[in-house]
Amino acid sequence: MKNIVIIGAGGVGREVSLIIQQINELEPTWNLLGFIDDNTDNWGKVINGYSVIGGIDSLEFLSNDTYIVIAIANYEVKKKIVNKVNNKFKFATIVHPKVWIHDYMTVGQGTIIYEGAILTANIEIGNHVIISPKCGVGHDSIIKDYVSLLWNVNVSGNDLIEEGVMMGSGSTVIQGKKIGKASIIGAGAVVVNDIESFSTAVGVPAAVIKVDENKRGNSFEEGIVCNDC
């Protein structure tokens, strides 16, 4: 079995620990050492049977053959962690055993795919993507790095979801559309037109209500604490 730690002890982290347990029930694969979280209130706690080892600096005490998976949905936070630990550890790809990954699909490192996700033909999924339960991704779609699809998201065929997009629960993008980098699509929204980068769009049909000019330079905030993401 391969040693692994989960970065992020919030809701996503606990869900990932469950997926790991379900993987191990079918075939012993992962030895989960515990959680890494910069929230000092969690240090030393046992969460769902696994200890919170400490903050991100605790990684230096782990063997470099330990795998890590980042169980955080926030784009900026996740990318900062990857940049901090890149080339020091291996990133684990965690896919629920009931999800079918076939030969005409690519899935990047560090990606998490939950039970109930339906993925069809000729799909490209990047690194450090989160695909939540009951999501659907149609043929020829491209999901780039750091995207988070929350519960019940529907990505139709031939869509391009750029880096760092977060699609809220129950949102949909119709066929052949592009959602630009680091955009946020509100829960239940229906995207019927391309969405420019760094936008927030809500409603049916989805309308842009905000464009965040401050993020155009990728000037992410410091820190990696995400208490419940």
C-alpha positions as CSV (number, residue, x, y, z in Angstrom):
1,M,0.0,0.0,0.0
2,K,1.1,3.5,-0.8
3,N,1.2,6.2,1.9
4,I,-1.0,9.2,1.3
5,V,-2.0,12.4,3.1
6,I,-4.9,14.6,2.4
7,I,-4.3,18.4,2.4
8,G,-7.4,20.0,3.8
9,A,-9.4,18.7,6.8
10,G,-12.7,20.3,5.9
11,G,-15.7,18.9,4.2
12,V,-14.0,17.9,0.9
13,G,-11.1,16.3,2.9
14,R,-13.5,14.1,4.9
15,E,-15.3,13.1,1.7
16,V,-11.9,12.2,0.1
17,S,-11.0,10.0,3.1
18,L,-14.3,8.1,2.5
19,I,-13.5,7.6,-1.2
20,I,-10.1,6.3,-0.2
21,Q,-11.7,3.8,2.2
22,Q,-14.1,2.7,-0.5
23,I,-11.2,2.1,-2.9
24,N,-9.4,0.1,-0.2
25,E,-12.4,-2.1,0.3
26,L,-12.1,-3.3,-3.2
27,E,-8.4,-3.4,-3.4
28,P,-6.0,-2.3,-0.7
29,T,-4.2,0.7,-2.3
30,W,-3.7,3.6,0.1
31,N,-2.4,3.9,3.6
32,L,-4.0,7.1,4.7
33,L,-1.6,8.8,7.2
34,G,-4.0,11.6,8.1
35,F,-4.8,15.2,7.2
36,I,-2.6,18.3,6.7
37,D,-4.3,21.6,7.5
38,D,-3.0,25.1,8.4
39,N,-5.9,25.7,10.8
40,T,-4.1,25.3,14.1
41,D,-7.4,24.6,15.9
42,N,-7.4,21.2,14.1
43,W,-3.9,20.1,14.9
44,G,-3.9,16.9,16.9
45,K,-7.6,16.2,16.4
46,V,-8.8,12.9,15.0
47,I,-11.4,13.5,12.2
48,N,-13.4,10.6,10.9
49,G,-10.7,8.3,12.3
50,Y,-7.7,10.1,10.9
51,S,-5.3,12.5,12.7
52,V,-4.6,16.1,11.7
53,I,-0.8,15.9,11.5
54,G,-0.2,19.6,11.4
55,G,0.2,22.4,8.9
56,I,1.7,22.4,5.4
57,D,5.2,22.6,6.9
58,S,4.6,19.1,8.4
59,L,5.2,17.7,4.9
60,E,8.9,18.1,5.4
61,F,8.8,15.3,8.0
62,L,7.2,12.9,5.5
63,S,9.0,10.6,3.2
64,N,9.2,11.9,-0.4
65,D,7.5,8.7,-1.6
66,T,4.3,9.8,0.2
67,Y,1.5,10.8,-2.1
68,I,-0.6,13.9,-1.5
69,V,-4.1,14.9,-2.6
70,I,-5.4,18.4,-2.2
71,A,-9.0,18.3,-1.0
72,I,-9.7,22.0,-1.4
73,A,-12.1,23.5,-3.9
74,N,-10.7,27.1,-3.9
75,Y,-8.6,27.7,-7.0
76,E,-6.2,30.3,-5.6
77,V,-5.5,28.3,-2.4
78,K,-5.0,25.0,-4.3
79,K,-2.6,26.5,-6.8
80,K,-0.5,28.0,-4.1
81,I,-0.2,24.6,-2.4
82,V,0.8,22.9,-5.7
83,N,3.4,25.5,-6.4
84,K,4.8,25.1,-2.8
85,V,5.1,21.4,-2.8
86,N,5.6,20.6,-6.6
87,N,8.4,18.2,-7.4
88,K,8.8,17.2,-3.7
89,F,5.9,14.7,-3.6
90,K,3.7,12.7,-5.9
91,F,0.1,13.8,-6.4
92,A,-2.5,11.0,-6.1
93,T,-5.4,10.8,-8.5
94,I,-8.4,9.6,-6.5
95,V,-11.3,8.2,-8.5
96,H,-14.2,6.4,-6.9
97,P,-14.2,2.7,-8.0
98,K,-17.7,3.0,-9.5
99,V,-16.6,5.6,-12.0
100,W,-15.5,4.2,-15.3
101,I,-12.3,5.7,-16.7
102,H,-11.8,4.4,-20.3
103,D,-9.2,4.5,-22.9
104,Y,-10.6,7.5,-24.7
105,M,-10.4,9.8,-21.7
106,T,-7.5,11.5,-19.9
107,V,-7.4,12.3,-16.2
108,G,-4.6,14.4,-14.7
109,Q,-2.7,14.0,-11.5
110,G,-4.2,15.2,-8.2
111,T,-7.8,15.0,-9.6
112,I,-10.7,13.8,-7.4
113,I,-13.7,12.2,-9.0
114,Y,-16.6,11.2,-6.7
115,E,-19.1,8.4,-7.0
116,G,-22.0,9.0,-9.4
117,A,-20.0,11.1,-11.9
118,I,-20.9,10.2,-15.5
119,L,-18.1,10.8,-18.0
120,T,-18.6,9.9,-21.6
121,A,-16.3,9.8,-24.7
122,N,-13.1,11.7,-25.6
123,I,-12.9,13.9,-22.5
124,E,-9.8,15.6,-21.2
125,I,-9.7,16.3,-17.5
126,G,-6.7,18.3,-16.2
127,N,-4.7,18.2,-12.9
128,H,-6.2,18.9,-9.5
129,V,-9.8,18.9,-10.7
130,I,-12.7,18.1,-8.4
131,I,-15.8,16.4,-10.0
132,S,-18.5,16.0,-7.3
133,P,-21.3,13.4,-7.1
134,K,-23.8,13.2,-9.9
135,C,-21.9,15.5,-12.2
136,G,-22.1,14.7,-16.0
137,V,-19.4,15.6,-18.5
138,G,-20.3,15.1,-22.2
139,H,-18.2,14.0,-25.2
140,D,-15.2,16.0,-26.4
141,S,-15.3,18.4,-23.4
142,I,-12.1,19.7,-21.9
143,I,-11.9,20.4,-18.2
144,K,-8.6,22.3,-17.4
145,D,-6.5,22.3,-14.3
146,Y,-8.0,23.3,-10.9
147,V,-11.6,23.3,-12.0
148,S,-14.2,22.4,-9.3
149,L,-17.6,21.0,-10.4
150,L,-19.8,20.9,-7.4
151,W,-22.8,18.6,-7.0
152,N,-25.1,17.9,-10.0
153,V,-23.1,20.0,-12.5
154,N,-23.8,19.2,-16.2
155,V,-21.1,20.0,-18.8
156,S,-22.6,19.2,-22.2
157,G,-20.6,18.0,-25.2
158,N,-17.7,19.9,-26.7
159,D,-17.4,22.5,-23.9
160,L,-14.2,24.1,-22.7
161,I,-13.9,24.8,-19.0
162,E,-10.8,26.9,-18.5
163,E,-8.4,26.8,-15.5
164,G,-9.7,27.5,-12.1
165,V,-13.4,27.6,-12.9
166,M,-15.9,26.8,-10.1
167,M,-19.4,25.7,-11.2
168,G,-21.9,25.8,-8.4
169,S,-24.3,23.0,-7.5
170,G,-26.9,22.2,-10.2
171,S,-25.4,24.5,-12.8
172,T,-25.3,23.6,-16.5
173,V,-23.3,24.7,-19.6
174,I,-25.0,23.9,-22.9
175,Q,-23.0,22.3,-25.8
176,G,-20.1,24.0,-27.4
177,K,-19.5,26.8,-24.9
178,K,-16.4,28.2,-23.2
179,I,-16.1,29.3,-19.6
180,G,-13.1,31.5,-19.1
181,K,-10.3,31.2,-16.5
182,A,-11.1,31.5,-12.8
183,S,-14.8,32.3,-13.4
184,I,-17.6,31.4,-10.9
185,I,-20.9,30.0,-12.1
186,G,-23.6,30.3,-9.5
187,A,-25.7,27.4,-8.3
188,G,-28.5,26.5,-10.7
189,A,-27.2,28.8,-13.5
190,V,-27.5,27.8,-17.1
191,V,-24.7,29.0,-19.3
192,V,-25.9,29.5,-22.9
193,N,-23.1,31.9,-24.0
194,D,-19.4,32.0,-23.6
195,I,-18.3,33.5,-20.3
196,E,-15.2,35.7,-20.2
197,S,-12.4,35.0,-17.7
198,F,-12.6,36.2,-14.1
199,S,-16.3,36.6,-14.2
200,T,-19.1,35.7,-11.9
201,A,-22.3,34.6,-13.7
202,V,-25.7,33.7,-12.2
203,G,-29.2,33.0,-13.3
204,V,-31.1,31.3,-16.1
205,P,-29.8,32.1,-18.6
206,A,-26.5,32.9,-16.9
207,A,-25.6,36.6,-16.9
208,V,-22.3,38.1,-15.8
209,I,-22.7,40.2,-12.7
210,K,-19.1,40.8,-11.9
211,V,-15.7,40.8,-13.6
212,D,-12.8,40.6,-11.1
213,E,-10.0,42.8,-12.6
214,N,-7.8,42.2,-9.5
215,K,-7.3,38.6,-10.4
216,R,-6.1,39.1,-13.9
217,G,-2.5,39.2,-12.7
218,N,-2.9,35.9,-10.7
219,S,-2.0,37.8,-7.5
220,F,-3.4,35.2,-5.2
221,E,-3.8,35.8,-1.5
222,E,-1.3,34.3,0.9
223,G,-2.2,31.3,3.1
224,I,-3.8,27.9,2.6
225,V,-6.5,27.8,5.2
226,C,-9.9,26.8,3.9
227,N,-12.0,25.7,6.8
228,D,-14.9,24.1,5.0
229,C,-14.0,23.8,1.3
